[in-house]
Amino acid sequence: ADLLRRIGLAVGRPARLLPVPPALLQAGAALLGRAAVAQRLLGNLQLDIGHTRSVLAWTPPLTVDEGLQRAAAPLRT
C-alpha cells in the first residue's frame, strides 16, 4: 500500500486503494489457480540493502521517491 501511495504521488494522482482482507485475496487467487502469485504479492516486499551498501561502500544515487518521480515524469497530468 505504501508503494502504491508513493507511485500515486509521483504521477500526481491519488492512489485509490480499497481495503480487502488478505485471506479473501488468497482465496480468490486460489480459485483462479494463482495462489503462488497471491502469496508473492501478499508477502513482505521490503528489502534490506544495508549489508550490500557497507560491503561495497555504495550509496544509492536516488531515494525511492526521487526514482519514482523520475520514472513517472512522462505520466504526470
Secondary structure, 3 states (H helix, E strand, C coil): CHHHHHHHHHHCCCCCCCCCCHHHHHHHHHHCCCHHHHHHHHCCCCCCCHHHHHHHCCCCCCCHHHHHHHHHHHHCC
